């Protein structure tokens, strides 16, 4: 009884308190109260192109900036907490030819400034610099690079292939931890797809040298596209790294393939590339689709036979199952996207008898020659099928049938041929160039990635055809 009365009393007191709070007006924070200072201009580069700025603050509240000027040299500037300039813009990359990209910065507990960036001047290199701003008088003019640089342009990683997007943070011992994306892998197991690497640098301030405590370490040993890492070191000096990763994602590949007489062996090999098996020249390959599935990716693919011509290799051997999936030569593009039902992940091999050139539909009669080599207009058709010239998504190009892309997948087109993009040889004609320009623009606007493959055909592969593919 007494307990019940006590509970009722407590409830009444709470209700009275809440009703009191209900009539109290709580002030809302205004923008002028949240923003402590008005925006200030850090640097006026004049005609220079200053970009890719990164910033960090030290224990005194001073702010340190680093950026790329004209994507050539790296520059540094320091402000006090009021925004006054302590060290004016100072070039901190060494003299000579440089292409500085994507710098990152971290200030340690001694207020030294750790900087990493990519130099794309020659072989793409991840570089590291350590600055001590206290070596300058901080009077508002420029510093001298050799005076404030404790460690100067140290090479963290340089190999064949490309690397980019370094990120940096420091631990309680003022060691630098750097992560970056890198297409190099000594065994080439990941087909030059960028992976995430890590390294730890221990600065030796007395000798002004960078001691590599942990060398270049691959963090993502599995196929797939990794990129844009960032790094943070916690209070226990554990290194936390985050990055973009295609694992768990979806990818759709559309391949308009030349069906002329010189492409029979290439068809057999292309089915090995997509589905796995033995190449005509020998050697086994797991296949892109099985490989990506093993990396926890959902893969959709459709191979299109240009003009509906059917080389014997496109209907048999490693292509037999895909040929049957696509209707055994009787079906063109599907009317619905892949991936709308469980297990519906392959369009197989289908005929493609209408493509786009000069924003008009072009019919491709079955001929095994001229029309079977329209991979340029075929690429335009594939990209316009997602976003057309009127910016409709999905697109509706002027063909009777369009490719229906899965809306949630990363989209890739893989045109494959040994001859020119508009009707084959000779290549480098005006209609070849126009068809490639149209395909390039359509794919850029649609956000679709072109990965053309040059076939050998009866020879070793034409450099002129390869040039068209590079333009795409």
N, C-alpha and C positions, 0 to 999 in steps of 0.2 A: 504493500500500500504506500509506504513512505518512498520506496524506490520509484513507483509510478508518478507520485507527486513531484519528486525531484526531476524526473525526466521531462514532465510537462513544463516545469519552471524553466529548465534549461532551454527547451524548445521555444518558449515565449520570449526569453531573453535574446536568443538568436534571431527570432523574427523581428524583434524591436530593433536590434542592431542593424540587420539587413535593410529594414525600412528607412533607417537613418541614412545609411550609405546611399540608398537609392535616390535621395534628394540632393546629395552632395554633387557638385559639378567638378569633374576631374579635368584639369586643363589638358589640351592636346598639344603635343610638341609641334612647333612650326619649323618650316625649313630653315629659317634664319637661326633657330636655336640648335638644330642638328648640325648644320654646316658651320664650323667655327671660323673659317676664313673664306673670303670670296675666292673664286678661281683666279689664279695668276698665270701669266705666261712664263714658262720655265726657260725657254730658249727661243730666239728669233733667228732662224737659220737663213733668212733672206731667200735667195734663189735655191738654197740647198733643200733637199728632200729629207727631213728628219722624221724618223718613224721607229716603230717597234721599241718604245720606251719601257723600261722596267725600273722599279723603285723599291727602296727599303729605308728604314729609319734606324738610327743608333740610340744609345742609352741616354743621350742628351736631347733627344727629340729632333736632331738634325736629319734632314732628308737627303738621300743620295739617289741620283738618277744616272742611268746609262741608256744609250740609244745608238741606233745606226744612222749615219749620215750618208745619203745617196747610196745606201746599201754597199758602202765601200769601207769606211773606217768606223771605229767604235769611239764614242765620245762620252765624257763623264762630267757631271756638275753636282755641286753640293750647296744646300740651302740650310739656314737655321730655321727654328720652329716658326718664326715670324714671316718666313718667305724670303728673307734677304739672302743674297748670293754670298756664300763664303768662298767657294772655288768656282770660278767661271768655266765655261765649256772648255774641256781639255781633251785632246785626242790621246787615247790610251792604247790603241793598237799601234804596233810598230810601223815604221815607214815601209813603203813598198806597196805592191799590189795586194789589196784585200777586198773581200766581199763579205762584210759583216752582217749576219742575220741572227734574229731571235735571241738577243741577250737576256740573261737572267742575273739576279743580284741577291746577295744575302750579307747582312752586316753581323759580325760575330760579337762576342761579349767584350772584346777589347776594342770595339769600334773600328776594326779593320774591315775592308770591303772586299768580298769575294765575288768575282764575276766570271761567268762562262758564256760562250757564244759559239756560233758556227761560222767558220770562214770558208766560203764557197769559191775562193779565187782559183784554186787548182783542184787537187783532190780534196773533197769536202772534209774538214777537220773540226773536231770539237776542241776549243781552246779554253784555258783557265788563266785568270789574272788575279793577283791579290794586291790591293791598294792600302796604304796607310795615309789617310788624309791629314793626320797630325804633322806629317813631314812638311806640309805647306804652311805658310803664315796665315792662310785663310783670310786674306784682305779683300777678297772680291774679284781678284784678277785670275787669269788662268794659271794652273799649276804646270810643273814640268813632269812629264810622264816618267822619266828615269828617276826622279826624286821620290815620287809618291808610290811607285811600283815596287813592291817587295818581291813579287814573283811575276815574271813578264811573259805573256803569251805562251804558256806551257801547253804542249800538245797532249791532250787527254786521250784522243783516239783519232787515228788516220789510217785508212785502209782503202782498198778498191770499193766500189759501190758508193752509195750516198749515206749521209747521216745528218741529223738536224734536230731542232727543238730541244736543246739542253735545258735542264732545270737544276737549281742548286739550293742547298740549305746547309747550315753549319750546326755542329753539336756543341756540347758543353766544354769540350777540349779545343774548340775552334778548328776542328777538322772540317773539310769540305766534302759534301756528298753530292754527286752529280749523276743524273739519269738523263738518257737521251734515246731517240729512236735511230735505228741503224739497219741498213739493208745488207750489211756484210755478215757473212757467216762462213767460216773456213771450209766447211764441207758442202756448202750450198744446198742444205737440206730443205730450206724454206723458200727456194726459188726467188731470192732477192726481195721477198716481202719484208717490210720493215718490222723489226723486233725491238724490244726494250733492253737497253744495257745500263749497267751501273758501275761506278768507280768511286773510290774514296781517296782523297788527297790529304796528306798530313804536311802542312807548311812548316819548313824549317826556317825560322826567321833569322837565325844567325848566319846561315849560309845563303839565305834567300833562294832556296831550292824547294821544289815540290816533290815530296816523297810519296810515291804511289803505295798506299797501304793495302788497297784492294784494287787489283787490276780490272780491266774490262771484263765484266761478268754478264753473260746472257741471262736475263730473268724470265724470258717467255719462250722456252724451247718447243714451240708447236706452231704449225703453219697457220697463217692468218695475218691480217693487217693490223699492226699495233702502231700507236702514234700518240703524240702530244703528251708526254709524261709530265708530272709535277711531283715534287718531293718535299717532305716535311719531316724534321727530326723532333721527336717528342722529348719530354723532360727526362726520360730514362735513356736517352740517346738511341732509341729504336728508330730506324729509318723507314718512314711510311712513303710508299710510291704508288701513284695512281696514273692510269693511262687509258686511252681509247682502245677498244679491242673488238674485233668482229666476232669473237666467240660468243655463242648464244644468239647471234644475229641471223639475218636472212640475206641471201644474195641470189639474184636472178641473172642468168647468162643467156643472151640471144646471139646466135651465130649465123649470119648470112654467109653461105659457103658456095664458092664457085663450083659448077658441075660440068665444066668443059672436059674434053677428052684427056687433058694432061693432068687431071686431078684425081684419078682413080686411086692411086696409092695414098695420096694425101687424105682422101676420105677414110680409108682404113686406119690411118694413123690418127686422124682427128677423133675418131671414136675411141681409140686407145687413150688419147689425151683426156677426153671427158669421162669415159666409163672404165678404163683400165684394160690391160691385156698386153700382148706382145706387138711391138712395132714391126713394120715390114722389113726393116733392116736388122732386126734382132733387138733383144733387150726388153725387159718387162717394166711397165709403169703402172702404179697403183690406180691412177685416174684422179682427175680433179674432184669429181663429185664424191667418191669414197673417201678421199683424203680430207676434204672439207667437212664431210659428215663426221669423220673421226675426231675432228677439231670442234665438235659440238656446234656446227653451223647447219642451218637449213638451206638447201641448195635447190633452186629451180632452174631448169635449162630447156631450151628449144633450139634445135638445129634446123635451119631453113635451107632447102635445096633450091638455089636460084634457077628460075624458069621451069622448075618441075622436072628437070632432066635427072635421070637416075643412073649414075655410074654403078657398076656391079658391086663395088666395095661398099657403097652406101646402103645396100640392101641385105648384106650378108656379113658373116664373120662377127667382129666386135660391134658392128652397126645393126645386127639383125634385130635385137630386142628393141632398140630405139626406133628402128624403121616400123616395127609392128605397133609400138606405142603411138606413133604418129599417124596411124591409119593405113600403113602398108602402101604408101604412095597415092592414096585417094583423098587426102585431106590437106587443106591449107591451114591458115592460122585459126586457132581456137576462138570460140566466142566468149570464153570466160577466162579469168586469170587462173594461174596455178596457185595452189595453196589454200583454196577455199574449202577443201574437205580433207580429212586425214588421209595421207598416202598419195594425194594428188600432187606430186612434185615434179613430174617430167612431162614435157610436151613432145618428147621424142623427136624424130626427124619428119619434117613436113615440107610440102612444096610451097614456094613463094613465087607467084606469077604476076604480082603487081607491086611496083615500087614508086618512089617519088623523085622527080627531077623537075627543076624550075617550078616547083609548087604544083605540079600536075601529075596525075597518075600515069605511069608508063606500064603498058602490058608487056609481059615477058613470055613469048611463045616458046614452047619446048624446042630447043635447037641444038643443045650440046656445044655451042660455040659462043657467038656474039652476045646473045641475051643471057646466057648462063654466067656471064662475068660482070653483071651490074652490081658489084658489091658496094660501090659508092652510093648510088640511089637506094640500095637495100638498107644501108646504114642510116640514111636520112629517114626512110620510112619507119625504121625501128624506133628512132628517137622522137619523131613527130607523133608516134603512136602514144607516147606518154604526155608530151606537151606540144601542142600544135602551134601554128603561126598566130592563132588568135588567143594563145595562152590558155586554151582549155586543157584541164587535167581531169581525167585522162583525155588524150588528144583524139582528134577525129580528122586525120589527113584524108585527102581526096582519093582514097582507094576504097574498094568495096569491103575489104577485110583489113582490120588493123591487128597489131599485136596487143594483147591485153596483159599489161604488166601487173605483177603483184604490187599493190600500193605500198607495202611496208618493207620491201626488200631493197638492198643496194643494187643498182641496175648497171649492168655491164654489157656492151656489145663486143663481139669477137668476129669481125669479118675476116674471111680466110680466102686467099687467092694467090695465084702465081702471075697474074697479068693485071693490066690497067683497070681502074675502078669503073669505067664507063665503056663496056663492050670489049675489054681486053686489049691486046696489042694492036697498034703501037700505043704506049702510054705517053704521059706528059702532053696530051693534046688539050685543047681548050675545054672540051666537055669533061675530060678527066678532072682538070683543075676545078671547074665549076662544081662538079658533083662532090668533090672532097670538101670544098669550101661550104657547100650547103650542109653536108653531113656534120662537119665540125661545128658549125653554128647551131644546128638543131640539137646536137648532143650537149653542147655547153649550156644552152638555154634550158634543156630538159634535165640537166644534172646527171647525165648518163656517162659512164666512163668507157671510152673506146680503147680496146686492146687488140688491134689488128695483128694477124699472124701472116707472115710472108711464106708462101709455099714454094718449094723448089721446082715443081712441075717437071718438065723434061730436062731442066738444067739445074743450075745452082741457086736460083733466086735472083730476080732482077733488082739492081740497086735503084733503078728509076721507079719501080713499083714500091720498093721499100721507102723511097722518098715520099710517095703519096701517103703511105701508111703513117709515116712520121708526122706529116702535116695534119692528118686526121687526129 
